[in-house]
Amino acid sequence: MLIAGLARLRVALGFVFGALVLVLARPNVASIAIGMSVAASGEAIRFWAAGHLQKSREVTVSGPYRWTAHPLYVGSSVMGVGLAIACASVPVAVLIAVYLVTTLTAAISSEEAYLRRTFGEQYDLYRRGVAAKRASGSRRRFSLAQAMENREYRAVIGLVLALLLLLLKARYTGLFWQTANRARAVSSVVEHRLYTPAVTGSNPVPPKPELVNSRIGALVNAITNSMIR
């Protein structure tokens, strides 16, 4: 029940983890360029698989299914690696790893149980590599219509949104640190002008703490003596 629940909730959990990832991300131009290139290759694997997959109608043996039983999840894992690189954050990488390991493991286990119940020996032969070599459908071509039917366009939209959000986060973070650095620079200049004597000696020099304390003590003693008198 736990495995089935995780498999069903992986999309909803993805939104929760996605929000945490965005908060913890520290992207920059270089990390986004490299990471999203890797993520795009993962989405390409998913799109290729979606163009061959005939859900609940057959044991698909064409396209990437000739070499791996779960190309969609392979693509998702590559996308996760790319996203972790783009975010340039160790906590984000840990979050993505936890999410992928738990949800994809549950999804694979649930999916394989369903396929064995539905197709029986045919699926077992496929897993042993027999069906993929003998089946006439192993040479079937990629179908864009099939990819659309499998709604893989949603993953593409999600990847584009992730790219835009990371670009916005990188811009915001860059502006924040630029502002902070400018504030520190202005503060240093002001402090230098106030407390460093110029050549003319016109700039004030901050009094020493010992001198301030002695003057305060003398003032307190003078007030006390006048009150006694």
C-alpha positions in Angstrom: 0.0 0.0 0.0 2.9 2.4 0.8 4.5 1.7 -2.6 1.3 2.2 -4.4 0.6 5.4 -2.5 4.0 6.8 -3.3 3.6 5.9 -7.0 0.2 7.7 -7.2 1.4 10.7 -5.2 4.7 11.3 -7.0 3.4 14.1 -9.1 1.9 15.9 -6.1 5.1 15.3 -4.1 7.0 16.7 -7.1 5.3 20.1 -6.6 6.2 20.1 -2.9 9.8 19.2 -3.6 9.9 21.7 -6.5 9.0 24.5 -4.2 11.7 23.6 -1.8 14.2 23.3 -4.6 13.4 26.8 -5.8 13.8 28.2 -2.4 17.2 26.5 -1.8 18.5 27.0 -5.3 21.6 29.2 -5.9 21.8 29.2 -9.7 24.1 31.2 -11.9 24.4 31.5 -15.6 27.0 28.8 -16.0 25.2 26.3 -13.8 21.9 26.9 -15.6 23.5 26.5 -19.0 25.2 23.2 -18.1 22.4 21.8 -15.9 19.5 22.5 -18.2 21.4 21.0 -21.2 21.7 17.8 -19.2 18.0 18.1 -18.2 17.0 18.6 -21.9 18.8 15.4 -22.9 16.8 13.6 -20.2 13.6 15.0 -21.6 14.6 13.9 -25.1 14.9 10.3 -23.8 11.4 10.7 -22.2 9.9 12.1 -25.4 11.4 9.3 -27.5 10.0 6.7 -25.1 6.6 8.4 -25.0 6.4 8.2 -28.8 6.6 4.4 -28.6 4.8 3.5 -25.5 1.3 1.9 -25.8 0.1 2.0 -22.3 -2.0 -0.9 -21.1 -2.3 -2.3 -24.6 1.0 -4.2 -25.1 4.4 -4.8 -23.8 6.2 -2.1 -25.8 9.5 -3.3 -27.3 10.3 -0.6 -29.8 12.4 2.5 -29.5 14.3 2.8 -26.2 12.3 -0.1 -24.8 14.5 -2.4 -26.8 17.3 -1.7 -24.3 15.7 -0.7 -21.1 12.3 -1.5 -19.5 11.9 2.0 -18.0 13.2 4.6 -20.3 10.8 7.2 -19.0 12.3 6.9 -15.6 15.8 6.9 -17.0 15.0 10.2 -18.6 13.5 11.5 -15.4 16.7 10.6 -13.5 18.8 12.4 -16.1 16.6 15.4 -15.8 17.0 15.3 -12.0 20.8 15.3 -12.3 20.6 18.3 -14.7 18.3 20.2 -12.4 20.6 19.6 -9.4 23.5 21.0 -11.5 21.5 24.0 -12.6 20.5 24.8 -9.0 24.2 24.8 -7.8 23.2 23.7 -4.3 24.1 20.7 -2.3 20.8 20.6 -0.3 18.9 20.7 -3.6 20.9 17.8 -4.9 20.1 15.8 -1.7 16.4 16.7 -2.0 16.3 15.6 -5.7 18.1 12.4 -4.9 15.6 11.5 -2.1 12.6 12.3 -4.3 13.8 10.3 -7.3 14.9 7.3 -5.3 11.7 7.0 -3.3 9.1 7.8 -5.9 10.7 6.1 -8.9 11.5 3.0 -7.0 7.8 2.8 -5.9 6.6 3.6 -9.4 8.8 0.9 -11.0 7.7 -1.7 -8.5 4.0 -0.9 -8.9 4.3 -0.8 -12.7 6.1 -4.1 -13.0 3.5 -5.8 -10.8 0.7 -4.4 -13.0 2.4 -5.6 -16.2 3.0 -9.1 -14.9 -0.7 -9.3 -13.9 -1.8 -8.0 -17.3 0.6 -9.7 -19.7 2.0 -12.6 -17.7 4.7 -14.6 -19.4 4.9 -12.1 -22.3 6.4 -9.5 -19.9 8.7 -12.0 -18.3 10.1 -12.9 -21.7 10.5 -9.3 -22.5 12.5 -8.7 -19.3 14.8 -11.7 -20.3 15.4 -10.0 -23.7 13.6 -12.7 -25.7 10.5 -10.7 -26.8 12.5 -7.6 -27.7 14.5 -9.6 -30.2 11.7 -11.6 -31.7 8.7 -9.2 -31.7 7.8 -7.8 -35.0 6.9 -4.5 -33.3 10.5 -3.9 -32.2 11.1 -1.9 -35.4 8.2 0.4 -35.0 8.9 4.1 -35.7 8.6 7.0 -33.3 5.1 8.6 -33.4 4.7 12.3 -32.4 0.9 11.7 -32.0 1.6 8.8 -29.6 3.9 11.1 -27.5 1.1 13.7 -27.4 -1.4 11.0 -26.4 0.9 10.1 -23.6 0.9 13.8 -22.6 4.6 14.1 -22.6 4.2 17.7 -23.5 3.5 18.4 -19.8 7.0 17.4 -19.0 8.3 19.7 -21.7 6.3 22.6 -20.3 7.5 21.8 -16.8 11.1 21.8 -17.9 10.6 25.2 -19.6 9.0 26.6 -16.5 11.9 25.3 -14.4 14.3 27.1 -16.7 12.4 30.4 -16.5 12.1 30.2 -12.7 15.8 29.4 -12.3 16.7 32.3 -14.6 14.5 34.6 -12.4 16.1 33.3 -9.3 19.6 33.8 -10.7 18.8 37.3 -11.6 17.2 38.1 -8.2 20.1 36.5 -6.3 22.6 38.4 -8.4 20.9 41.7 -7.9 20.6 41.0 -4.1 24.3 40.3 -3.8 25.2 43.3 -6.0 23.2 45.5 -3.8 24.7 44.1 -0.6 28.2 44.5 -2.0 27.5 48.1 -3.0 26.1 48.8 0.5 29.2 47.4 2.1 31.4 49.4 -0.2 29.6 52.7 0.6 29.8 51.9 4.3 33.5 51.4 4.1 34.0 54.7 2.2 31.9 56.6 4.8 33.8 55.0 7.7 37.1 55.8 6.1 36.1 59.5 5.5 34.8 59.9 9.1 37.5 58.2 11.1 40.7 58.5 9.0 42.4 61.9 9.3 43.1 63.6 6.0 46.3 65.3 5.1 44.8 68.6 6.2 43.7 67.2 9.5 40.2 68.4 9.0 38.5 65.0 9.3 37.5 64.1 12.9 39.3 61.2 14.6 37.1 59.1 16.9 38.0 59.5 20.6 39.6 56.6 22.4 37.2 54.7 24.7 39.5 55.3 27.7 39.2 59.1 27.2 35.5 59.0 26.8 35.1 57.0 30.0 37.4 59.4 32.0 35.4 62.4 30.8 32.1 60.8 31.7 33.5 59.9 35.1 34.7 63.5 35.7 31.3 64.9 34.7 29.5 62.5 37.1 31.9 63.5 40.0 31.3 67.2 39.3 27.5 66.8 39.4 27.8 64.8 42.6 30.0 67.3 44.4 27.7 70.2 43.4 24.7 68.4 44.8 26.5 67.7 48.1 27.5 71.3 48.5 
